[in-house]
Every structure is written in structure tokens, then in C-alpha cells.
Amino acid sequence: MTRIEGLQGQKNLIRNFGNNLGLAWWAKIETDQPSGTYWFGPFITKRNLRKNMSSFIQDLSDEGSKNIKHSLVRCKKEEPLTV
């Protein structure tokens, strides 16, 4: 295992631990066409979520989703991540 892989594993462990405690940041993204709710996360910090969210929203837009709304939520989230 490389040092980078080890750090990534530690980051995932912290992220999952934060999620289990309800401290992780998630983006709740809702679309009208198709009608759906998507959850993007978990993130350790709100800043990191904001930094990474635009690419996820762009992917939804590129796939044809319309009227995309989002909110940032600090919570414990489990499956399903798409409703």
C-alpha cells in the first residue's frame, strides 16, 4: 500500500465515522425532469462539498435533468442515495 492509498483509506474512515454520527455534509439535489432526489456525499466539510458539487450537478444537467435545485444538509444518510 502506498502512502497516498493509506491517507485515502484514513479519509474514508473519518468520512464514514462522521456520517454515522450525523456530522457529515450531504447535498440533496432535486430535479423535475426526470422527477428525482439525489444525495451527493458524504463530505467532512461544507467547503469541500461546495467545491465538488458543481461537477455532480453538471453531470445531471448533461444527462438532461431540468429544474435542478439543491440544499446542503448535515445528517446521517444511508441507502438509497437516489429516490
Biopython code that builds the backbone (N, CA, C, O; Angstrom):
import numpy as np
from Bio.PDB.StructureBuilder import StructureBuilder

atoms = [
    (1, "MET", "N", (0.846, -1.172, 0.000)),
    (1, "MET", "CA", (0.000, 0.000, 0.000)),
    (1, "MET", "C", (0.894, 1.237, 0.000)),
    (1, "MET", "O", (1.848, 1.335, 0.772)),
    (2, "THR", "N", (0.564, 2.171, -0.877)),
    (2, "THR", "CA", (1.334, 3.407, -0.927)),
    (2, "THR", "C", (0.831, 4.358, 0.148)),
    (2, "THR", "O", (-0.228, 4.150, 0.739)),
    (3, "ARG", "N", (1.602, 5.390, 0.385)),
    (3, "ARG", "CA", (1.233, 6.382, 1.391)),
    (3, "ARG", "C", (-0.080, 7.083, 1.015)),
    (3, "ARG", "O", (-0.911, 7.354, 1.882)),
    (4, "ILE", "N", (-0.261, 7.374, -0.280)),
    (4, "ILE", "CA", (-1.484, 8.039, -0.747)),
    (4, "ILE", "C", (-2.692, 7.142, -0.517)),
    (4, "ILE", "O", (-3.740, 7.614, -0.077)),
    (5, "GLU", "N", (-2.554, 5.846, -0.813)),
    (5, "GLU", "CA", (-3.656, 4.912, -0.573)),
    (5, "GLU", "C", (-3.994, 4.846, 0.914)),
    (5, "GLU", "O", (-5.165, 4.776, 1.285)),
    (6, "GLY", "N", (-2.980, 4.869, 1.754)),
    (6, "GLY", "CA", (-3.198, 4.850, 3.193)),
    (6, "GLY", "C", (-3.931, 6.089, 3.672)),
    (6, "GLY", "O", (-4.830, 5.995, 4.508)),
    (7, "LEU", "N", (-3.551, 7.258, 3.147)),
    (7, "LEU", "CA", (-4.228, 8.505, 3.517)),
    (7, "LEU", "C", (-5.666, 8.509, 3.024)),
    (7, "LEU", "O", (-6.560, 8.977, 3.728)),
    (8, "GLN", "N", (-5.899, 7.993, 1.818)),
    (8, "GLN", "CA", (-7.260, 7.930, 1.282)),
    (8, "GLN", "C", (-8.119, 7.013, 2.146)),
    (8, "GLN", "O", (-9.283, 7.315, 2.411)),
    (9, "GLY", "N", (-7.550, 5.903, 2.581)),
    (9, "GLY", "CA", (-8.281, 4.982, 3.457)),
    (9, "GLY", "C", (-8.642, 5.634, 4.778)),
    (9, "GLY", "O", (-9.743, 5.434, 5.291)),
    (10, "GLN", "N", (-7.713, 6.422, 5.339)),
    (10, "GLN", "CA", (-7.993, 7.133, 6.590)),
    (10, "GLN", "C", (-9.078, 8.186, 6.378)),
    (10, "GLN", "O", (-9.949, 8.368, 7.229)),
    (11, "LYS", "N", (-9.023, 8.869, 5.255)),
    (11, "LYS", "CA", (-10.028, 9.887, 4.943)),
    (11, "LYS", "C", (-11.413, 9.249, 4.825)),
    (11, "LYS", "O", (-12.393, 9.796, 5.331)),
    (12, "ASN", "N", (-11.497, 8.098, 4.159)),
    (12, "ASN", "CA", (-12.771, 7.395, 4.036)),
    (12, "ASN", "C", (-13.280, 6.946, 5.406)),
    (12, "ASN", "O", (-14.479, 7.021, 5.674)),
    (13, "LEU", "N", (-12.395, 6.489, 6.259)),
    (13, "LEU", "CA", (-12.772, 6.060, 7.601)),
    (13, "LEU", "C", (-13.354, 7.231, 8.396)),
    (13, "LEU", "O", (-14.387, 7.085, 9.050)),
    (14, "ILE", "N", (-12.700, 8.380, 8.344)),
    (14, "ILE", "CA", (-13.181, 9.575, 9.043)),
    (14, "ILE", "C", (-14.523, 10.019, 8.463)),
    (14, "ILE", "O", (-15.439, 10.363, 9.210)),
    (15, "ARG", "N", (-14.639, 10.014, 7.142)),
    (15, "ARG", "CA", (-15.883, 10.416, 6.480)),
    (15, "ARG", "C", (-17.038, 9.504, 6.899)),
    (15, "ARG", "O", (-18.122, 9.992, 7.219)),
    (16, "ASN", "N", (-16.818, 8.188, 6.901)),
    (16, "ASN", "CA", (-17.863, 7.246, 7.286)),
    (16, "ASN", "C", (-18.215, 7.381, 8.767)),
    (16, "ASN", "O", (-19.383, 7.276, 9.139)),
    (17, "PHE", "N", (-17.220, 7.612, 9.604)),
    (17, "PHE", "CA", (-17.455, 7.811, 11.030)),
    (17, "PHE", "C", (-18.305, 9.062, 11.252)),
    (17, "PHE", "O", (-19.256, 9.039, 12.033)),
    (18, "GLY", "N", (-17.962, 10.143, 10.571)),
    (18, "GLY", "CA", (-18.743, 11.378, 10.662)),
    (18, "GLY", "C", (-20.165, 11.169, 10.196)),
    (18, "GLY", "O", (-21.098, 11.698, 10.800)),
    (19, "ASN", "N", (-20.349, 10.401, 9.123)),
    (19, "ASN", "CA", (-21.691, 10.121, 8.633)),
    (19, "ASN", "C", (-22.491, 9.331, 9.664)),
    (19, "ASN", "O", (-23.661, 9.628, 9.903)),
    (20, "ASN", "N", (-21.869, 8.333, 10.272)),
    (20, "ASN", "CA", (-22.565, 7.523, 11.272)),
    (20, "ASN", "C", (-22.991, 8.343, 12.483)),
    (20, "ASN", "O", (-23.977, 8.010, 13.140)),
    (21, "LEU", "N", (-22.266, 9.399, 12.780)),
    (21, "LEU", "CA", (-22.620, 10.284, 13.896)),
    (21, "LEU", "C", (-23.593, 11.387, 13.483)),
    (21, "LEU", "O", (-24.068, 12.145, 14.329)),
    (22, "GLY", "N", (-23.890, 11.479, 12.191)),
    (22, "GLY", "CA", (-24.774, 12.531, 11.696)),
    (22, "GLY", "C", (-24.071, 13.855, 11.502)),
    (22, "GLY", "O", (-24.723, 14.898, 11.458)),
    (23, "LEU", "N", (-22.743, 13.838, 11.383)),
    (23, "LEU", "CA", (-21.958, 15.066, 11.245)),
    (23, "LEU", "C", (-21.470, 15.334, 9.830)),
    (23, "LEU", "O", (-20.855, 16.367, 9.566)),
    (24, "ALA", "N", (-21.743, 14.405, 8.918)),
    (24, "ALA", "CA", (-21.264, 14.556, 7.540)),
    (24, "ALA", "C", (-22.150, 15.534, 6.774)),
    (24, "ALA", "O", (-23.326, 15.716, 7.089)),
    (25, "TRP", "N", (-21.554, 16.156, 5.761)),
    (25, "TRP", "CA", (-22.278, 17.086, 4.884)),
    (25, "TRP", "C", (-22.686, 16.367, 3.614)),
    (25, "TRP", "O", (-21.890, 15.650, 3.009)),
    (26, "TRP", "N", (-23.944, 16.566, 3.212)),
    (26, "TRP", "CA", (-24.512, 15.987, 2.005)),
    (26, "TRP", "C", (-25.193, 17.083, 1.205)),
    (26, "TRP", "O", (-25.638, 18.084, 1.767)),
    (27, "ALA", "N", (-25.275, 16.894, -0.108)),
    (27, "ALA", "CA", (-26.093, 17.748, -0.953)),
    (27, "ALA", "C", (-27.328, 16.945, -1.329)),
    (27, "ALA", "O", (-27.230, 15.834, -1.851)),
    (28, "LYS", "N", (-28.491, 17.523, -1.057)),
    (28, "LYS", "CA", (-29.755, 16.937, -1.501)),
    (28, "LYS", "C", (-30.125, 17.678, -2.779)),
    (28, "LYS", "O", (-30.374, 18.883, -2.758)),
    (29, "ILE", "N", (-30.160, 16.952, -3.887)),
    (29, "ILE", "CA", (-30.381, 17.560, -5.193)),
    (29, "ILE", "C", (-31.675, 17.004, -5.766)),
    (29, "ILE", "O", (-31.836, 15.792, -5.913)),
    (30, "GLU", "N", (-32.602, 17.916, -6.089)),
    (30, "GLU", "CA", (-33.898, 17.516, -6.608)),
    (30, "GLU", "C", (-34.055, 18.021, -8.035)),
    (30, "GLU", "O", (-33.662, 19.141, -8.361)),
    (31, "THR", "N", (-34.640, 17.167, -8.885)),
    (31, "THR", "CA", (-34.885, 17.528, -10.283)),
    (31, "THR", "C", (-36.359, 17.294, -10.617)),
    (31, "THR", "O", (-37.018, 16.458, -10.000)),
    (32, "ASP", "N", (-36.871, 18.045, -11.605)),
    (32, "ASP", "CA", (-38.256, 17.872, -12.052)),
    (32, "ASP", "C", (-38.374, 16.900, -13.217)),
    (32, "ASP", "O", (-39.322, 16.118, -13.280)),
    (33, "GLN", "N", (-37.422, 16.945, -14.136)),
    (33, "GLN", "CA", (-37.474, 16.077, -15.315)),
    (33, "GLN", "C", (-36.123, 15.416, -15.499)),
    (33, "GLN", "O", (-35.204, 16.079, -15.979)),
    (34, "PRO", "N", (-35.943, 14.165, -15.153)),
    (34, "PRO", "CA", (-36.946, 13.321, -14.515)),
    (34, "PRO", "C", (-37.116, 13.717, -13.050)),
    (34, "PRO", "O", (-36.213, 14.286, -12.437)),
    (35, "SER", "N", (-38.276, 13.408, -12.509)),
    (35, "SER", "CA", (-38.545, 13.718, -11.113)),
    (35, "SER", "C", (-37.703, 12.788, -10.234)),
    (35, "SER", "O", (-37.842, 11.566, -10.303)),
    (36, "GLY", "N", (-36.844, 13.363, -9.421)),
    (36, "GLY", "CA", (-35.999, 12.531, -8.578)),
    (36, "GLY", "C", (-35.267, 13.336, -7.527)),
    (36, "GLY", "O", (-35.158, 14.560, -7.611)),
    (37, "THR", "N", (-34.771, 12.623, -6.542)),
    (37, "THR", "CA", (-33.934, 13.198, -5.493)),
    (37, "THR", "C", (-32.633, 12.421, -5.458)),
    (37, "THR", "O", (-32.640, 11.192, -5.389)),
    (38, "TYR", "N", (-31.526, 13.127, -5.506)),
    (38, "TYR", "CA", (-30.195, 12.531, -5.491)),
    (38, "TYR", "C", (-29.451, 13.050, -4.262)),
    (38, "TYR", "O", (-29.573, 14.222, -3.904)),
    (39, "TRP", "N", (-28.689, 12.183, -3.627)),
    (39, "TRP", "CA", (-27.859, 12.577, -2.489)),
    (39, "TRP", "C", (-26.403, 12.461, -2.908)),
    (39, "TRP", "O", (-25.986, 11.429, -3.434)),
    (40, "PHE", "N", (-25.626, 13.516, -2.677)),
    (40, "PHE", "CA", (-24.215, 13.556, -3.049)),
    (40, "PHE", "C", (-23.403, 13.765, -1.777)),
    (40, "PHE", "O", (-23.538, 14.792, -1.111)),
    (41, "GLY", "N", (-22.564, 12.798, -1.442)),
    (41, "GLY", "CA", (-21.762, 12.891, -0.235)),
    (41, "GLY", "C", (-21.297, 11.514, 0.178)),
    (41, "GLY", "O", (-21.389, 10.580, -0.619)),
    (42, "PRO", "N", (-20.813, 11.352, 1.367)),
    (42, "PRO", "CA", (-20.646, 12.344, 2.430)),
    (42, "PRO", "C", (-19.340, 13.123, 2.302)),
    (42, "PRO", "O", (-18.374, 12.657, 1.698)),
    (43, "PHE", "N", (-19.337, 14.312, 2.884)),
    (43, "PHE", "CA", (-18.145, 15.148, 2.935)),
    (43, "PHE", "C", (-17.875, 15.547, 4.375)),
    (43, "PHE", "O", (-18.802, 15.717, 5.167)),
    (44, "ILE", "N", (-16.613, 15.692, 4.705)),
    (44, "ILE", "CA", (-16.214, 16.068, 6.057)),
    (44, "ILE", "C", (-16.523, 17.535, 6.325)),
    (44, "ILE", "O", (-16.940, 17.895, 7.426)),
    (45, "THR", "N", (-16.316, 18.386, 5.310)),
    (45, "THR", "CA", (-16.551, 19.821, 5.493)),
    (45, "THR", "C", (-17.535, 20.338, 4.451)),
    (45, "THR", "O", (-17.627, 19.808, 3.344)),
    (46, "LYS", "N", (-18.258, 21.367, 4.824)),
    (46, "LYS", "CA", (-19.198, 22.020, 3.919)),
    (46, "LYS", "C", (-18.455, 22.640, 2.738)),
    (46, "LYS", "O", (-18.940, 22.617, 1.607)),
    (47, "ARG", "N", (-17.281, 23.189, 3.010)),
    (47, "ARG", "CA", (-16.475, 23.804, 1.952)),
    (47, "ARG", "C", (-16.083, 22.777, 0.883)),
    (47, "ARG", "O", (-16.142, 23.063, -0.313)),
    (48, "ASN", "N", (-15.689, 21.599, 1.319)),
    (48, "ASN", "CA", (-15.293, 20.556, 0.379)),
    (48, "ASN", "C", (-16.497, 20.075, -0.434)),
    (48, "ASN", "O", (-16.362, 19.775, -1.620)),
    (49, "LEU", "N", (-17.667, 20.000, 0.193)),
    (49, "LEU", "CA", (-18.880, 19.640, -0.534)),
    (49, "LEU", "C", (-19.172, 20.669, -1.620)),
    (49, "LEU", "O", (-19.425, 20.307, -2.769)),
    (50, "ARG", "N", (-19.138, 21.949, -1.260)),
    (50, "ARG", "CA", (-19.394, 23.001, -2.253)),
    (50, "ARG", "C", (-18.415, 22.931, -3.417)),
    (50, "ARG", "O", (-18.787, 23.130, -4.573)),
    (51, "LYS", "N", (-17.152, 22.642, -3.090)),
    (51, "LYS", "CA", (-16.111, 22.589, -4.117)),
    (51, "LYS", "C", (-16.356, 21.458, -5.116)),
    (51, "LYS", "O", (-16.026, 21.596, -6.294)),
    (52, "ASN", "N", (-16.922, 20.355, -4.667)),
    (52, "ASN", "CA", (-17.105, 19.184, -5.519)),
    (52, "ASN", "C", (-18.504, 19.058, -6.119)),
    (52, "ASN", "O", (-18.704, 18.254, -7.029)),
    (53, "MET", "N", (-19.463, 19.821, -5.640)),
    (53, "MET", "CA", (-20.850, 19.664, -6.044)),
    (53, "MET", "C", (-21.117, 20.090, -7.484)),
    (53, "MET", "O", (-21.973, 19.499, -8.141)),
    (54, "SER", "N", (-20.423, 21.079, -7.985)),
    (54, "SER", "CA", (-20.719, 21.600, -9.328)),
    (54, "SER", "C", (-20.555, 20.531, -10.407)),
    (54, "SER", "O", (-21.320, 20.513, -11.371)),
    (55, "SER", "N", (-19.584, 19.654, -10.265)),
    (55, "SER", "CA", (-19.399, 18.606, -11.283)),
    (55, "SER", "C", (-20.558, 17.604, -11.256)),
    (55, "SER", "O", (-20.964, 17.102, -12.304)),
    (56, "PHE", "N", (-21.090, 17.309, -10.065)),
    (56, "PHE", "CA", (-22.225, 16.403, -9.951)),
    (56, "PHE", "C", (-23.468, 17.022, -10.586)),
    (56, "PHE", "O", (-24.192, 16.351, -11.322)),
    (57, "ILE", "N", (-23.715, 18.296, -10.302)),
    (57, "ILE", "CA", (-24.857, 18.994, -10.886)),
    (57, "ILE", "C", (-24.692, 19.098, -12.404)),
    (57, "ILE", "O", (-25.664, 18.948, -13.145)),
    (58, "GLN", "N", (-23.484, 19.349, -12.862)),
    (58, "GLN", "CA", (-23.235, 19.416, -14.307)),
    (58, "GLN", "C", (-23.523, 18.079, -14.971)),
    (58, "GLN", "O", (-24.084, 18.046, -16.067)),
    (59, "ASP", "N", (-23.147, 16.971, -14.326)),
    (59, "ASP", "CA", (-23.437, 15.643, -14.870)),
    (59, "ASP", "C", (-24.949, 15.432, -15.011)),
    (59, "ASP", "O", (-25.411, 14.908, -16.025)),
    (60, "LEU", "N", (-25.714, 15.838, -14.002)),
    (60, "LEU", "CA", (-27.172, 15.707, -14.077)),
    (60, "LEU", "C", (-27.731, 16.547, -15.225)),
    (60, "LEU", "O", (-28.610, 16.102, -15.962)),
    (61, "SER", "N", (-27.212, 17.758, -15.364)),
    (61, "SER", "CA", (-27.652, 18.641, -16.441)),
    (61, "SER", "C", (-27.311, 18.050, -17.814)),
    (61, "SER", "O", (-28.131, 18.081, -18.732)),
    (62, "ASP", "N", (-26.098, 17.515, -17.942)),
    (62, "ASP", "CA", (-25.670, 16.898, -19.201)),
    (62, "ASP", "C", (-26.538, 15.696, -19.572)),
    (62, "ASP", "O", (-26.715, 15.393, -20.752)),
    (63, "GLU", "N", (-27.085, 15.006, -18.549)),
    (63, "GLU", "CA", (-27.950, 13.853, -18.784)),
    (63, "GLU", "C", (-29.391, 14.269, -19.081)),
    (63, "GLU", "O", (-30.247, 13.416, -19.317)),
    (64, "GLY", "N", (-29.664, 15.585, -19.071)),
    (64, "GLY", "CA", (-30.978, 16.075, -19.437)),
    (64, "GLY", "C", (-31.889, 16.455, -18.292)),
    (64, "GLY", "O", (-33.057, 16.768, -18.522)),
    (65, "SER", "N", (-31.398, 16.440, -17.070)),
    (65, "SER", "CA", (-32.228, 16.827, -15.926)),
    (65, "SER", "C", (-32.576, 18.302, -16.012)),
    (65, "SER", "O", (-31.750, 19.121, -16.416)),
    (66, "LYS", "N", (-33.806, 18.639, -15.630)),
    (66, "LYS", "CA", (-34.304, 20.016, -15.687)),
    (66, "LYS", "C", (-34.685, 20.504, -14.292)),
    (66, "LYS", "O", (-35.006, 19.715, -13.403)),
    (67, "ASN", "N", (-34.639, 21.821, -14.124)),
    (67, "ASN", "CA", (-35.034, 22.478, -12.876)),
    (67, "ASN", "C", (-34.333, 21.844, -11.671)),
    (67, "ASN", "O", (-34.978, 21.303, -10.773)),
    (68, "ILE", "N", (-33.023, 21.922, -11.671)),
    (68, "ILE", "CA", (-32.201, 21.307, -10.624)),
    (68, "ILE", "C", (-32.108, 22.264, -9.435)),
    (68, "ILE", "O", (-31.669, 23.405, -9.574)),
    (69, "LYS", "N", (-32.535, 21.774, -8.250)),
    (69, "LYS", "CA", (-32.441, 22.540, -7.007)),
    (69, "LYS", "C", (-31.606, 21.745, -6.023)),
    (69, "LYS", "O", (-31.604, 20.514, -6.051)),
    (70, "HIS", "N", (-30.899, 22.446, -5.156)),
    (70, "HIS", "CA", (-30.086, 21.722, -4.172)),
    (70, "HIS", "C", (-30.106, 22.430, -2.822)),
    (70, "HIS", "O", (-30.349, 23.633, -2.719)),
    (71, "SER", "N", (-29.843, 21.636, -1.801)),
    (71, "SER", "CA", (-29.651, 22.173, -0.456)),
    (71, "SER", "C", (-28.527, 21.383, 0.201)),
    (71, "SER", "O", (-28.308, 20.213, -0.110)),
    (72, "LEU", "N", (-27.825, 22.037, 1.107)),
    (72, "LEU", "CA", (-26.739, 21.395, 1.839)),
    (72, "LEU", "C", (-27.270, 20.974, 3.197)),
    (72, "LEU", "O", (-27.872, 21.771, 3.917)),
    (73, "VAL", "N", (-27.039, 19.709, 3.540)),
    (73, "VAL", "CA", (-27.629, 19.131, 4.737)),
    (73, "VAL", "C", (-26.542, 18.417, 5.541)),
    (73, "VAL", "O", (-25.708, 17.703, 4.985)),
    (74, "ARG", "N", (-26.567, 18.623, 6.844)),
    (74, "ARG", "CA", (-25.664, 17.883, 7.731)),
    (74, "ARG", "C", (-26.502, 16.805, 8.403)),
    (74, "ARG", "O", (-27.383, 17.098, 9.210)),
    (75, "CYS", "N", (-26.210, 15.540, 8.053)),
    (75, "CYS", "CA", (-27.057, 14.457, 8.547)),
    (75, "CYS", "C", (-26.352, 13.108, 8.410)),
    (75, "CYS", "O", (-25.240, 13.002, 7.893)),
    (76, "LYS", "N", (-27.042, 12.097, 8.892)),
    (76, "LYS", "CA", (-26.625, 10.713, 8.682)),
    (76, "LYS", "C", (-27.465, 10.195, 7.531)),
    (76, "LYS", "O", (-28.692, 10.173, 7.625)),
    (77, "LYS", "N", (-26.834, 9.781, 6.455)),
    (77, "LYS", "CA", (-27.560, 9.319, 5.275)),
    (77, "LYS", "C", (-27.107, 7.918, 4.933)),
    (77, "LYS", "O", (-25.916, 7.609, 4.941)),
    (78, "GLU", "N", (-28.073, 7.082, 4.634)),
    (78, "GLU", "CA", (-27.802, 5.710, 4.208)),
    (78, "GLU", "C", (-28.493, 5.484, 2.873)),
    (78, "GLU", "O", (-29.093, 6.404, 2.317)),
    (79, "GLU", "N", (-28.412, 4.268, 2.362)),
    (79, "GLU", "CA", (-29.082, 3.918, 1.120)),
    (79, "GLU", "C", (-30.579, 4.103, 1.281)),
    (79, "GLU", "O", (-31.071, 3.939, 2.397)),
    (80, "PRO", "N", (-31.331, 4.431, 0.253)),
    (80, "PRO", "CA", (-30.880, 4.675, -1.104)),
    (80, "PRO", "C", (-30.396, 6.113, -1.277)),
    (80, "PRO", "O", (-30.856, 7.019, -0.582)),
    (81, "LEU", "N", (-29.481, 6.309, -2.192)),
    (81, "LEU", "CA", (-28.948, 7.643, -2.449)),
    (81, "LEU", "C", (-29.623, 8.309, -3.649)),
    (81, "LEU", "O", (-29.368, 9.475, -3.950)),
    (82, "THR", "N", (-30.479, 7.557, -4.323)),
    (82, "THR", "CA", (-31.291, 8.109, -5.410)),
    (82, "THR", "C", (-32.720, 7.645, -5.194)),
    (82, "THR", "O", (-32.973, 6.454, -5.013)),
    (83, "VAL", "N", (-33.655, 8.590, -5.213)),
    (83, "VAL", "CA", (-35.064, 8.254, -4.982)),
    (83, "VAL", "C", (-35.870, 8.712, -6.176)),
    (83, "VAL", "O", (-37.088, 8.533, -6.204)),
]
sb = StructureBuilder()
sb.init_structure("model")
sb.init_model(0)
sb.init_chain("A")
sb.init_seg("    ")
for serial, (resi, resn, name, xyz) in enumerate(atoms, 1):
    if name == "N":
        sb.init_residue(resn, " ", resi, " ")
    sb.init_atom(name, np.array(xyz, "f"), 0.0, 1.0, " ", f" {name:<3s}", serial, name[0])
structure = sb.get_structure()
